[in-house]
Amino acid sequence: MAKRMRIPYFRSIFMRITLQQRECRNESSIVNLNNADGPSTHWMAYAKQRYCAVYFDSFGHLRPPKELVRYLDVTQIEYN
């Protein structure tokens, strides 16, 4: 679906605890915020370009989780 919608730099879909560090300046993904051993109930999305990222959580004005902040390793994260 990401290819059909032409989402730029789409990497994949992950569980929060399975994010692995890698050198990538531009990427976008969907992440499940629950643990891998529980039901997958809460999803969020992010887009990263160079040293900035945008984080979207449908629950509203929530900060990104610590795991994602460490993974993105950017100077600025904007969130809804």
mmCIF file of the N, C-alpha and C atoms, coordinates in Angstrom:
data_MODEL
# 
_entry.id   MODEL 
# 
loop_
_atom_site.group_PDB 
_atom_site.id 
_atom_site.type_symbol 
_atom_site.label_atom_id 
_atom_site.label_alt_id 
_atom_site.label_comp_id 
_atom_site.label_asym_id 
_atom_site.label_entity_id 
_atom_site.label_seq_id 
_atom_site.pdbx_PDB_ins_code 
_atom_site.Cartn_x 
_atom_site.Cartn_y 
_atom_site.Cartn_z 
_atom_site.occupancy 
_atom_site.B_iso_or_equiv 
_atom_site.pdbx_formal_charge 
_atom_site.auth_seq_id 
_atom_site.auth_comp_id 
_atom_site.auth_asym_id 
_atom_site.auth_atom_id 
_atom_site.pdbx_PDB_model_num 
ATOM 1   N N  . MET A 1 1  ? 0.830  -1.186  0.000  1.00 0.00 ? 1  MET A N  1 
ATOM 2   C CA . MET A 1 1  ? 0.000  0.000   0.000  1.00 0.00 ? 1  MET A CA 1 
ATOM 3   C C  . MET A 1 1  ? 0.880  1.258   0.000  1.00 0.00 ? 1  MET A C  1 
ATOM 4   N N  . ALA A 1 2  ? 1.996  1.234   0.727  1.00 0.00 ? 2  ALA A N  1 
ATOM 5   C CA . ALA A 1 2  ? 2.888  2.398   0.774  1.00 0.00 ? 2  ALA A CA 1 
ATOM 6   C C  . ALA A 1 2  ? 3.423  2.733   -0.617 1.00 0.00 ? 2  ALA A C  1 
ATOM 7   N N  . LYS A 1 3  ? 3.727  1.709   -1.408 1.00 0.00 ? 3  LYS A N  1 
ATOM 8   C CA . LYS A 1 3  ? 4.207  1.956   -2.777 1.00 0.00 ? 3  LYS A CA 1 
ATOM 9   C C  . LYS A 1 3  ? 3.106  2.598   -3.617 1.00 0.00 ? 3  LYS A C  1 
ATOM 10  N N  . ARG A 1 4  ? 1.894  2.072   -3.494 1.00 0.00 ? 4  ARG A N  1 
ATOM 11  C CA . ARG A 1 4  ? 0.782  2.623   -4.280 1.00 0.00 ? 4  ARG A CA 1 
ATOM 12  C C  . ARG A 1 4  ? 0.481  4.058   -3.891 1.00 0.00 ? 4  ARG A C  1 
ATOM 13  N N  . MET A 1 5  ? 0.644  4.390   -2.613 1.00 0.00 ? 5  MET A N  1 
ATOM 14  C CA . MET A 1 5  ? 0.377  5.745   -2.145 1.00 0.00 ? 5  MET A CA 1 
ATOM 15  C C  . MET A 1 5  ? 1.590  6.654   -2.319 1.00 0.00 ? 5  MET A C  1 
ATOM 16  N N  . ARG A 1 6  ? 2.678  6.085   -2.811 1.00 0.00 ? 6  ARG A N  1 
ATOM 17  C CA . ARG A 1 6  ? 3.920  6.824   -3.066 1.00 0.00 ? 6  ARG A CA 1 
ATOM 18  C C  . ARG A 1 6  ? 4.429  7.551   -1.813 1.00 0.00 ? 6  ARG A C  1 
ATOM 19  N N  . ILE A 1 7  ? 4.454  6.824   -0.696 1.00 0.00 ? 7  ILE A N  1 
ATOM 20  C CA . ILE A 1 7  ? 5.003  7.366   0.544  1.00 0.00 ? 7  ILE A CA 1 
ATOM 21  C C  . ILE A 1 7  ? 6.521  7.332   0.418  1.00 0.00 ? 7  ILE A C  1 
ATOM 22  N N  . PRO A 1 8  ? 7.179  8.478   0.481  1.00 0.00 ? 8  PRO A N  1 
ATOM 23  C CA . PRO A 1 8  ? 8.630  8.502   0.239  1.00 0.00 ? 8  PRO A CA 1 
ATOM 24  C C  . PRO A 1 8  ? 9.415  7.826   1.366  1.00 0.00 ? 8  PRO A C  1 
ATOM 25  N N  . TYR A 1 9  ? 10.435 7.090   0.986  1.00 0.00 ? 9  TYR A N  1 
ATOM 26  C CA . TYR A 1 9  ? 11.381 6.460   1.912  1.00 0.00 ? 9  TYR A CA 1 
ATOM 27  C C  . TYR A 1 9  ? 10.720 5.520   2.909  1.00 0.00 ? 9  TYR A C  1 
ATOM 28  N N  . PHE A 1 10 ? 9.633  4.840   2.527  1.00 0.00 ? 10 PHE A N  1 
ATOM 29  C CA . PHE A 1 10 ? 8.962  3.945   3.457  1.00 0.00 ? 10 PHE A CA 1 
ATOM 30  C C  . PHE A 1 10 ? 9.842  2.747   3.731  1.00 0.00 ? 10 PHE A C  1 
ATOM 31  N N  . ARG A 1 11 ? 10.130 2.530   5.020  1.00 0.00 ? 11 ARG A N  1 
ATOM 32  C CA . ARG A 1 11 ? 11.020 1.437   5.412  1.00 0.00 ? 11 ARG A CA 1 
ATOM 33  C C  . ARG A 1 11 ? 10.242 0.163   5.709  1.00 0.00 ? 11 ARG A C  1 
ATOM 34  N N  . SER A 1 12 ? 9.327  0.203   6.692  1.00 0.00 ? 12 SER A N  1 
ATOM 35  C CA . SER A 1 12 ? 8.579  -0.994  7.053  1.00 0.00 ? 12 SER A CA 1 
ATOM 36  C C  . SER A 1 12 ? 7.619  -0.693  8.194  1.00 0.00 ? 12 SER A C  1 
ATOM 37  N N  . ILE A 1 13 ? 7.072  -1.767  8.777  1.00 0.00 ? 13 ILE A N  1 
ATOM 38  C CA . ILE A 1 13 ? 6.220  -1.694  9.947  1.00 0.00 ? 13 ILE A CA 1 
ATOM 39  C C  . ILE A 1 13 ? 6.927  -2.452  11.064 1.00 0.00 ? 13 ILE A C  1 
ATOM 40  N N  . PHE A 1 14 ? 7.006  -1.850  12.271 1.00 0.00 ? 14 PHE A N  1 
ATOM 41  C CA . PHE A 1 14 ? 7.781  -2.427  13.364 1.00 0.00 ? 14 PHE A CA 1 
ATOM 42  C C  . PHE A 1 14 ? 6.997  -2.424  14.667 1.00 0.00 ? 14 PHE A C  1 
ATOM 43  N N  . MET A 1 15 ? 7.448  -3.253  15.596 1.00 0.00 ? 15 MET A N  1 
ATOM 44  C CA . MET A 1 15 ? 7.045  -3.161  16.989 1.00 0.00 ? 15 MET A CA 1 
ATOM 45  C C  . MET A 1 15 ? 8.045  -2.216  17.647 1.00 0.00 ? 15 MET A C  1 
ATOM 46  N N  . ARG A 1 16 ? 7.623  -1.480  18.654 1.00 0.00 ? 16 ARG A N  1 
ATOM 47  C CA . ARG A 1 16 ? 8.474  -0.485  19.314 1.00 0.00 ? 16 ARG A CA 1 
ATOM 48  C C  . ARG A 1 16 ? 9.805  -1.080  19.787 1.00 0.00 ? 16 ARG A C  1 
ATOM 49  N N  . ILE A 1 17 ? 9.777  -2.245  20.386 1.00 0.00 ? 17 ILE A N  1 
ATOM 50  C CA . ILE A 1 17 ? 11.003 -2.815  20.953 1.00 0.00 ? 17 ILE A CA 1 
ATOM 51  C C  . ILE A 1 17 ? 11.897 -3.478  19.909 1.00 0.00 ? 17 ILE A C  1 
ATOM 52  N N  . THR A 1 18 ? 11.440 -3.578  18.658 1.00 0.00 ? 18 THR A N  1 
ATOM 53  C CA . THR A 1 18 ? 12.269 -4.207  17.626 1.00 0.00 ? 18 THR A CA 1 
ATOM 54  C C  . THR A 1 18 ? 12.967 -3.200  16.725 1.00 0.00 ? 18 THR A C  1 
ATOM 55  N N  . LEU A 1 19 ? 12.845 -1.910  17.018 1.00 0.00 ? 19 LEU A N  1 
ATOM 56  C CA . LEU A 1 19 ? 13.547 -0.907  16.219 1.00 0.00 ? 19 LEU A CA 1 
ATOM 57  C C  . LEU A 1 19 ? 15.053 -1.095  16.391 1.00 0.00 ? 19 LEU A C  1 
ATOM 58  N N  . GLN A 1 20 ? 15.763 -1.184  15.299 1.00 0.00 ? 20 GLN A N  1 
ATOM 59  C CA . GLN A 1 20 ? 17.212 -1.355  15.347 1.00 0.00 ? 20 GLN A CA 1 
ATOM 60  C C  . GLN A 1 20 ? 17.876 -0.171  14.682 1.00 0.00 ? 20 GLN A C  1 
ATOM 61  N N  . GLN A 1 21 ? 18.932 0.306   15.313 1.00 0.00 ? 21 GLN A N  1 
ATOM 62  C CA . GLN A 1 21 ? 19.653 1.471   14.792 1.00 0.00 ? 21 GLN A CA 1 
ATOM 63  C C  . GLN A 1 21 ? 20.275 1.145   13.439 1.00 0.00 ? 21 GLN A C  1 
ATOM 64  N N  . ARG A 1 22 ? 20.209 2.082   12.539 1.00 0.00 ? 22 ARG A N  1 
ATOM 65  C CA . ARG A 1 22 ? 20.874 1.947   11.236 1.00 0.00 ? 22 ARG A CA 1 
ATOM 66  C C  . ARG A 1 22 ? 21.089 3.341   10.679 1.00 0.00 ? 22 ARG A C  1 
ATOM 67  N N  . GLU A 1 23 ? 22.077 3.472   9.854  1.00 0.00 ? 23 GLU A N  1 
ATOM 68  C CA . GLU A 1 23 ? 22.394 4.763   9.238  1.00 0.00 ? 23 GLU A CA 1 
ATOM 69  C C  . GLU A 1 23 ? 21.418 5.026   8.098  1.00 0.00 ? 23 GLU A C  1 
ATOM 70  N N  . CYS A 1 24 ? 20.506 5.937   8.323  1.00 0.00 ? 24 CYS A N  1 
ATOM 71  C CA . CYS A 1 24 ? 19.529 6.279   7.299  1.00 0.00 ? 24 CYS A CA 1 
ATOM 72  C C  . CYS A 1 24 ? 19.095 7.717   7.515  1.00 0.00 ? 24 CYS A C  1 
ATOM 73  N N  . ARG A 1 25 ? 19.378 8.584   6.568  1.00 0.00 ? 25 ARG A N  1 
ATOM 74  C CA . ARG A 1 25 ? 19.013 9.996   6.722  1.00 0.00 ? 25 ARG A CA 1 
ATOM 75  C C  . ARG A 1 25 ? 17.542 10.242  6.494  1.00 0.00 ? 25 ARG A C  1 
ATOM 76  N N  . ASN A 1 26 ? 16.952 9.506   5.575  1.00 0.00 ? 26 ASN A N  1 
ATOM 77  C CA . ASN A 1 26 ? 15.544 9.710   5.229  1.00 0.00 ? 26 ASN A CA 1 
ATOM 78  C C  . ASN A 1 26 ? 14.806 8.381   5.331  1.00 0.00 ? 26 ASN A C  1 
ATOM 79  N N  . GLU A 1 27 ? 13.714 8.376   6.071  1.00 0.00 ? 27 GLU A N  1 
ATOM 80  C CA . GLU A 1 27 ? 12.891 7.168   6.156  1.00 0.00 ? 27 GLU A CA 1 
ATOM 81  C C  . GLU A 1 27 ? 11.544 7.518   6.768  1.00 0.00 ? 27 GLU A C  1 
ATOM 82  N N  . SER A 1 28 ? 10.577 6.642   6.547  1.00 0.00 ? 28 SER A N  1 
ATOM 83  C CA . SER A 1 28 ? 9.283  6.752   7.203  1.00 0.00 ? 28 SER A CA 1 
ATOM 84  C C  . SER A 1 28 ? 8.822  5.341   7.515  1.00 0.00 ? 28 SER A C  1 
ATOM 85  N N  . SER A 1 29 ? 8.084  5.188   8.614  1.00 0.00 ? 29 SER A N  1 
ATOM 86  C CA . SER A 1 29 ? 7.631  3.870   9.049  1.00 0.00 ? 29 SER A CA 1 
ATOM 87  C C  . SER A 1 29 ? 6.376  3.997   9.897  1.00 0.00 ? 29 SER A C  1 
ATOM 88  N N  . ILE A 1 30 ? 5.789  2.841   10.145 1.00 0.00 ? 30 ILE A N  1 
ATOM 89  C CA . ILE A 1 30 ? 4.677  2.719   11.070 1.00 0.00 ? 30 ILE A CA 1 
ATOM 90  C C  . ILE A 1 30 ? 5.171  1.843   12.211 1.00 0.00 ? 30 ILE A C  1 
ATOM 91  N N  . VAL A 1 31 ? 4.864  2.246   13.455 1.00 0.00 ? 31 VAL A N  1 
ATOM 92  C CA . VAL A 1 31 ? 5.358  1.517   14.621 1.00 0.00 ? 31 VAL A CA 1 
ATOM 93  C C  . VAL A 1 31 ? 4.194  1.221   15.560 1.00 0.00 ? 31 VAL A C  1 
ATOM 94  N N  . ASN A 1 32 ? 4.155  -0.018  16.064 1.00 0.00 ? 32 ASN A N  1 
ATOM 95  C CA . ASN A 1 32 ? 3.186  -0.386  17.082 1.00 0.00 ? 32 ASN A CA 1 
ATOM 96  C C  . ASN A 1 32 ? 3.816  -0.103  18.432 1.00 0.00 ? 32 ASN A C  1 
ATOM 97  N N  . LEU A 1 33 ? 3.122  0.619   19.296 1.00 0.00 ? 33 LEU A N  1 
ATOM 98  C CA . LEU A 1 33 ? 3.690  1.030   20.575 1.00 0.00 ? 33 LEU A CA 1 
ATOM 99  C C  . LEU A 1 33 ? 3.540  -0.010  21.674 1.00 0.00 ? 33 LEU A C  1 
ATOM 100 N N  . ASN A 1 34 ? 2.807  -1.077  21.444 1.00 0.00 ? 34 ASN A N  1 
ATOM 101 C CA . ASN A 1 34 ? 2.670  -2.114  22.454 1.00 0.00 ? 34 ASN A CA 1 
ATOM 102 C C  . ASN A 1 34 ? 3.882  -3.047  22.419 1.00 0.00 ? 34 ASN A C  1 
ATOM 103 N N  . ASN A 1 35 ? 4.022  -3.879  23.453 1.00 0.00 ? 35 ASN A N  1 
ATOM 104 C CA . ASN A 1 35 ? 5.103  -4.860  23.484 1.00 0.00 ? 35 ASN A CA 1 
ATOM 105 C C  . ASN A 1 35 ? 4.818  -5.989  22.505 1.00 0.00 ? 35 ASN A C  1 
ATOM 106 N N  . ALA A 1 36 ? 5.848  -6.703  22.096 1.00 0.00 ? 36 ALA A N  1 
ATOM 107 C CA . ALA A 1 36 ? 5.708  -7.777  21.116 1.00 0.00 ? 36 ALA A CA 1 
ATOM 108 C C  . ALA A 1 36 ? 4.887  -8.944  21.648 1.00 0.00 ? 36 ALA A C  1 
ATOM 109 N N  . ASP A 1 37 ? 4.833  -9.132  22.965 1.00 0.00 ? 37 ASP A N  1 
ATOM 110 C CA . ASP A 1 37 ? 4.112  -10.274 23.517 1.00 0.00 ? 37 ASP A CA 1 
ATOM 111 C C  . ASP A 1 37 ? 2.625  -9.984  23.766 1.00 0.00 ? 37 ASP A C  1 
ATOM 112 N N  . GLY A 1 38 ? 2.188  -8.773  23.555 1.00 0.00 ? 38 GLY A N  1 
ATOM 113 C CA . GLY A 1 38 ? 0.791  -8.412  23.759 1.00 0.00 ? 38 GLY A CA 1 
ATOM 114 C C  . GLY A 1 38 ? 0.075  -8.141  22.446 1.00 0.00 ? 38 GLY A C  1 
ATOM 115 N N  . PRO A 1 39 ? -1.199 -7.787  22.520 1.00 0.00 ? 39 PRO A N  1 
ATOM 116 C CA . PRO A 1 39 ? -1.939 -7.472  21.296 1.00 0.00 ? 39 PRO A CA 1 
ATOM 117 C C  . PRO A 1 39 ? -1.463 -6.139  20.704 1.00 0.00 ? 39 PRO A C  1 
ATOM 118 N N  . SER A 1 40 ? -1.495 -6.048  19.408 1.00 0.00 ? 40 SER A N  1 
ATOM 119 C CA . SER A 1 40 ? -1.059 -4.804  18.747 1.00 0.00 ? 40 SER A CA 1 
ATOM 120 C C  . SER A 1 40 ? -2.272 -3.889  18.615 1.00 0.00 ? 40 SER A C  1 
ATOM 121 N N  . THR A 1 41 ? -2.339 -2.883  19.481 1.00 0.00 ? 41 THR A N  1 
ATOM 122 C CA . THR A 1 41 ? -3.542 -2.056  19.533 1.00 0.00 ? 41 THR A CA 1 
ATOM 123 C C  . THR A 1 41 ? -3.310 -0.583  19.239 1.00 0.00 ? 41 THR A C  1 
ATOM 124 N N  . HIS A 1 42 ? -2.084 -0.113  19.347 1.00 0.00 ? 42 HIS A N  1 
ATOM 125 C CA . HIS A 1 42 ? -1.836 1.323   19.175 1.00 0.00 ? 42 HIS A CA 1 
ATOM 126 C C  . HIS A 1 42 ? -0.702 1.552   18.177 1.00 0.00 ? 42 HIS A C  1 
ATOM 127 N N  . TRP A 1 43 ? -1.032 2.210   17.080 1.00 0.00 ? 43 TRP A N  1 
ATOM 128 C CA . TRP A 1 43 ? -0.075 2.439   16.001 1.00 0.00 ? 43 TRP A CA 1 
ATOM 129 C C  . TRP A 1 43 ? 0.229  3.923   15.870 1.00 0.00 ? 43 TRP A C  1 
ATOM 130 N N  . MET A 1 44 ? 1.439  4.239   15.440 1.00 0.00 ? 44 MET A N  1 
ATOM 131 C CA . MET A 1 44 ? 1.828  5.616   15.154 1.00 0.00 ? 44 MET A CA 1 
ATOM 132 C C  . MET A 1 44 ? 2.702  5.601   13.911 1.00 0.00 ? 44 MET A C  1 
ATOM 133 N N  . ALA A 1 45 ? 2.980  6.788   13.388 1.00 0.00 ? 45 ALA A N  1 
ATOM 134 C CA . ALA A 1 45 ? 3.812  6.900   12.185 1.00 0.00 ? 45 ALA A CA 1 
ATOM 135 C C  . ALA A 1 45 ? 4.841  8.006   12.384 1.00 0.00 ? 45 ALA A C  1 
ATOM 136 N N  . TYR A 1 46 ? 5.940  7.884   11.659 1.00 0.00 ? 46 TYR A N  1 
ATOM 137 C CA . TYR A 1 46 ? 6.944  8.943   11.683 1.00 0.00 ? 46 TYR A CA 1 
ATOM 138 C C  . TYR A 1 46 ? 7.563  9.076   10.302 1.00 0.00 ? 46 TYR A C  1 
ATOM 139 N N  . ALA A 1 47 ? 8.109  10.250  10.056 1.00 0.00 ? 47 ALA A N  1 
ATOM 140 C CA . ALA A 1 47 ? 8.881  10.521  8.842  1.00 0.00 ? 47 ALA A CA 1 
ATOM 141 C C  . ALA A 1 47 ? 10.133 11.267  9.276  1.00 0.00 ? 47 ALA A C  1 
ATOM 142 N N  . LYS A 1 48 ? 11.265 10.818  8.788  1.00 0.00 ? 48 LYS A N  1 
ATOM 143 C CA . LYS A 1 48 ? 12.548 11.431  9.144  1.00 0.00 ? 48 LYS A CA 1 
ATOM 144 C C  . LYS A 1 48 ? 13.230 11.913  7.879  1.00 0.00 ? 48 LYS A C  1 
ATOM 145 N N  . GLN A 1 49 ? 13.696 13.158  7.917  1.00 0.00 ? 49 GLN A N  1 
ATOM 146 C CA . GLN A 1 49 ? 14.488 13.709  6.826  1.00 0.00 ? 49 GLN A CA 1 
ATOM 147 C C  . GLN A 1 49 ? 15.684 14.410  7.429  1.00 0.00 ? 49 GLN A C  1 
ATOM 148 N N  . ARG A 1 50 ? 16.846 13.852  7.185  1.00 0.00 ? 50 ARG A N  1 
ATOM 149 C CA . ARG A 1 50 ? 18.118 14.345  7.723  1.00 0.00 ? 50 ARG A CA 1 
ATOM 150 C C  . ARG A 1 50 ? 18.100 14.427  9.234  1.00 0.00 ? 50 ARG A C  1 
ATOM 151 N N  . TYR A 1 51 ? 18.063 15.619  9.807  1.00 0.00 ? 51 TYR A N  1 
ATOM 152 C CA . TYR A 1 51 ? 18.175 15.788  11.257 1.00 0.00 ? 51 TYR A CA 1 
ATOM 153 C C  . TYR A 1 51 ? 16.866 16.211  11.917 1.00 0.00 ? 51 TYR A C  1 
ATOM 154 N N  . CYS A 1 52 ? 15.747 16.083  11.196 1.00 0.00 ? 52 CYS A N  1 
ATOM 155 C CA . CYS A 1 52 ? 14.432 16.431  11.730 1.00 0.00 ? 52 CYS A CA 1 
ATOM 156 C C  . CYS A 1 52 ? 13.472 15.269  11.500 1.00 0.00 ? 52 CYS A C  1 
ATOM 157 N N  . ALA A 1 53 ? 12.478 15.155  12.378 1.00 0.00 ? 53 ALA A N  1 
ATOM 158 C CA . ALA A 1 53 ? 11.482 14.097  12.228 1.00 0.00 ? 53 ALA A CA 1 
ATOM 159 C C  . ALA A 1 53 ? 10.111 14.648  12.601 1.00 0.00 ? 53 ALA A C  1 
ATOM 160 N N  . VAL A 1 54 ? 9.087  14.021  12.029 1.00 0.00 ? 54 VAL A N  1 
ATOM 161 C CA . VAL A 1 54 ? 7.704  14.332  12.351 1.00 0.00 ? 54 VAL A CA 1 
ATOM 162 C C  . VAL A 1 54 ? 7.079  13.045  12.870 1.00 0.00 ? 54 VAL A C  1 
ATOM 163 N N  . TYR A 1 55 ? 6.433  13.140  14.038 1.00 0.00 ? 55 TYR A N  1 
ATOM 164 C CA . TYR A 1 55 ? 5.827  11.998  14.708 1.00 0.00 ? 55 TYR A CA 1 
ATOM 165 C C  . TYR A 1 55 ? 4.323  12.232  14.772 1.00 0.00 ? 55 TYR A C  1 
ATOM 166 N N  . PHE A 1 56 ? 3.529  11.243  14.343 1.00 0.00 ? 56 PHE A N  1 
ATOM 167 C CA . PHE A 1 56 ? 2.075  11.380  14.383 1.00 0.00 ? 56 PHE A CA 1 
ATOM 168 C C  . PHE A 1 56 ? 1.479  10.267  15.225 1.00 0.00 ? 56 PHE A C  1 
ATOM 169 N N  . ASP A 1 57 ? 0.697  10.657  16.220 1.00 0.00 ? 57 ASP A N  1 
ATOM 170 C CA . ASP A 1 57 ? -0.001 9.714   17.084 1.00 0.00 ? 57 ASP A CA 1 
ATOM 171 C C  . ASP A 1 57 ? -1.479 10.106  17.071 1.00 0.00 ? 57 ASP A C  1 
ATOM 172 N N  . SER A 1 58 ? -2.327 9.178   16.707 1.00 0.00 ? 58 SER A N  1 
ATOM 173 C CA . SER A 1 58 ? -3.752 9.489   16.592 1.00 0.00 ? 58 SER A CA 1 
ATOM 174 C C  . SER A 1 58 ? -4.403 9.819   17.931 1.00 0.00 ? 58 SER A C  1 
ATOM 175 N N  . PHE A 1 59 ? -3.749 9.497   19.051 1.00 0.00 ? 59 PHE A N  1 
ATOM 176 C CA . PHE A 1 59 ? -4.288 9.850   20.364 1.00 0.00 ? 59 PHE A CA 1 
ATOM 177 C C  . PHE A 1 59 ? -4.140 11.337  20.647 1.00 0.00 ? 59 PHE A C  1 
ATOM 178 N N  . GLY A 1 60 ? -3.370 12.043  19.849 1.00 0.00 ? 60 GLY A N  1 
ATOM 179 C CA . GLY A 1 60 ? -3.255 13.483  20.029 1.00 0.00 ? 60 GLY A CA 1 
ATOM 180 C C  . GLY A 1 60 ? -1.878 13.936  20.448 1.00 0.00 ? 60 GLY A C  1 
ATOM 181 N N  . HIS A 1 61 ? -1.833 14.918  21.307 1.00 0.00 ? 61 HIS A N  1 
ATOM 182 C CA . HIS A 1 61 ? -0.598 15.609  21.679 1.00 0.00 ? 61 HIS A CA 1 
ATOM 183 C C  . HIS A 1 61 ? 0.239  14.763  22.647 1.00 0.00 ? 61 HIS A C  1 
ATOM 184 N N  . LEU A 1 62 ? 0.844  13.703  22.137 1.00 0.00 ? 62 LEU A N  1 
ATOM 185 C CA . LEU A 1 62 ? 1.674  12.814  22.945 1.00 0.00 ? 62 LEU A CA 1 
ATOM 186 C C  . LEU A 1 62 ? 3.111  12.845  22.441 1.00 0.00 ? 62 LEU A C  1 
ATOM 187 N N  . ARG A 1 63 ? 4.052  12.873  23.372 1.00 0.00 ? 63 ARG A N  1 
ATOM 188 C CA . ARG A 1 63 ? 5.464  12.826  22.982 1.00 0.00 ? 63 ARG A CA 1 
ATOM 189 C C  . ARG A 1 63 ? 5.812  11.432  22.468 1.00 0.00 ? 63 ARG A C  1 
ATOM 190 N N  . PRO A 1 64 ? 6.788  11.341  21.571 1.00 0.00 ? 64 PRO A N  1 
ATOM 191 C CA . PRO A 1 64 ? 7.212  10.024  21.093 1.00 0.00 ? 64 PRO A CA 1 
ATOM 192 C C  . PRO A 1 64 ? 7.864  9.220   22.223 1.00 0.00 ? 64 PRO A C  1 
ATOM 193 N N  . PRO A 1 65 ? 7.757  7.893   22.179 1.00 0.00 ? 65 PRO A N  1 
ATOM 194 C CA . PRO A 1 65 ? 8.373  7.070   23.219 1.00 0.00 ? 65 PRO A CA 1 
ATOM 195 C C  . PRO A 1 65 ? 9.904  7.163   23.178 1.00 0.00 ? 65 PRO A C  1 
ATOM 196 N N  . LYS A 1 66 ? 10.541 6.882   24.330 1.00 0.00 ? 66 LYS A N  1 
ATOM 197 C CA . LYS A 1 66 ? 12.001 6.988   24.445 1.00 0.00 ? 66 LYS A CA 1 
ATOM 198 C C  . LYS A 1 66 ? 12.733 6.141   23.412 1.00 0.00 ? 66 LYS A C  1 
ATOM 199 N N  . GLU A 1 67 ? 12.215 4.934   23.147 1.00 0.00 ? 67 GLU A N  1 
ATOM 200 C CA . GLU A 1 67 ? 12.869 4.049   22.174 1.00 0.00 ? 67 GLU A CA 1 
ATOM 201 C C  . GLU A 1 67 ? 12.929 4.693   20.791 1.00 0.00 ? 67 GLU A C  1 
ATOM 202 N N  . LEU A 1 68 ? 11.850 5.353   20.414 1.00 0.00 ? 68 LEU A N  1 
ATOM 203 C CA . LEU A 1 68 ? 11.812 5.987   19.100 1.00 0.00 ? 68 LEU A CA 1 
ATOM 204 C C  . LEU A 1 68 ? 12.721 7.213   19.049 1.00 0.00 ? 68 LEU A C  1 
ATOM 205 N N  . VAL A 1 69 ? 12.750 7.995   20.123 1.00 0.00 ? 69 VAL A N  1 
ATOM 206 C CA . VAL A 1 69 ? 13.619 9.171   20.165 1.00 0.00 ? 69 VAL A CA 1 
ATOM 207 C C  . VAL A 1 69 ? 15.078 8.737   20.002 1.00 0.00 ? 69 VAL A C  1 
ATOM 208 N N  . ARG A 1 70 ? 15.477 7.681   20.728 1.00 0.00 ? 70 ARG A N  1 
ATOM 209 C CA . ARG A 1 70 ? 16.851 7.164   20.602 1.00 0.00 ? 70 ARG A CA 1 
ATOM 210 C C  . ARG A 1 70 ? 17.112 6.650   19.195 1.00 0.00 ? 70 ARG A C  1 
ATOM 211 N N  . TYR A 1 71 ? 16.144 5.942   18.638 1.00 0.00 ? 71 TYR A N  1 
ATOM 212 C CA . TYR A 1 71 ? 16.303 5.372   17.302 1.00 0.00 ? 71 TYR A CA 1 
ATOM 213 C C  . TYR A 1 71 ? 16.466 6.466   16.240 1.00 0.00 ? 71 TYR A C  1 
ATOM 214 N N  . LEU A 1 72 ? 15.621 7.488   16.293 1.00 0.00 ? 72 LEU A N  1 
ATOM 215 C CA . LEU A 1 72 ? 15.666 8.531   15.264 1.00 0.00 ? 72 LEU A CA 1 
ATOM 216 C C  . LEU A 1 72 ? 16.958 9.337   15.305 1.00 0.00 ? 72 LEU A C  1 
ATOM 217 N N  . ASP A 1 73 ? 17.469 9.610   16.502 1.00 0.00 ? 73 ASP A N  1 
ATOM 218 C CA . ASP A 1 73 ? 18.733 10.315  16.663 1.00 0.00 ? 73 ASP A CA 1 
ATOM 219 C C  . ASP A 1 73 ? 18.783 11.591  15.813 1.00 0.00 ? 73 ASP A C  1 
ATOM 220 N N  . VAL A 1 74 ? 17.791 12.463  16.037 1.00 0.00 ? 74 VAL A N  1 
ATOM 221 C CA . VAL A 1 74 ? 17.688 13.723  15.312 1.00 0.00 ? 74 VAL A CA 1 
ATOM 222 C C  . VAL A 1 74 ? 17.740 14.900  16.292 1.00 0.00 ? 74 VAL A C  1 
ATOM 223 N N  . THR A 1 75 ? 17.944 16.090  15.779 1.00 0.00 ? 75 THR A N  1 
ATOM 224 C CA . THR A 1 75 ? 18.017 17.273  16.642 1.00 0.00 ? 75 THR A CA 1 
ATOM 225 C C  . THR A 1 75 ? 16.634 17.846  16.948 1.00 0.00 ? 75 THR A C  1 
ATOM 226 N N  . GLN A 1 76 ? 15.634 17.538  16.115 1.00 0.00 ? 76 GLN A N  1 
ATOM 227 C CA . GLN A 1 76 ? 14.295 18.106  16.308 1.00 0.00 ? 76 GLN A CA 1 
ATOM 228 C C  . GLN A 1 76 ? 13.239 17.082  15.942 1.00 0.00 ? 76 GLN A C  1 
ATOM 229 N N  . ILE A 1 77 ? 12.236 16.911  16.825 1.00 0.00 ? 77 ILE A N  1 
ATOM 230 C CA . ILE A 1 77 ? 11.082 16.059  16.542 1.00 0.00 ? 77 ILE A CA 1 
ATOM 231 C C  . ILE A 1 77 ? 9.821  16.893  16.747 1.00 0.00 ? 77 ILE A C  1 
ATOM 232 N N  . GLU A 1 78 ? 9.050  17.034  15.692 1.00 0.00 ? 78 GLU A N  1 
ATOM 233 C CA . GLU A 1 78 ? 7.765  17.720  15.784 1.00 0.00 ? 78 GLU A CA 1 
ATOM 234 C C  . GLU A 1 78 ? 6.701  16.647  15.967 1.00 0.00 ? 78 GLU A C  1 
ATOM 235 N N  . TYR A 1 79 ? 5.709  16.937  16.792 1.00 0.00 ? 79 TYR A N  1 
ATOM 236 C CA . TYR A 1 79 ? 4.628  15.974  16.977 1.00 0.00 ? 79 TYR A CA 1 
ATOM 237 C C  . TYR A 1 79 ? 3.307  16.696  17.107 1.00 0.00 ? 79 TYR A C  1 
ATOM 238 N N  . ASN A 1 80 ? 2.226  15.962  16.788 1.00 0.00 ? 80 ASN A N  1 
ATOM 239 C CA . ASN A 1 80 ? 0.894  16.573  16.799 1.00 0.00 ? 80 ASN A CA 1 
ATOM 240 C C  . ASN A 1 80 ? 0.362  16.749  18.194 1.00 0.00 ? 80 ASN A C  1 
# 
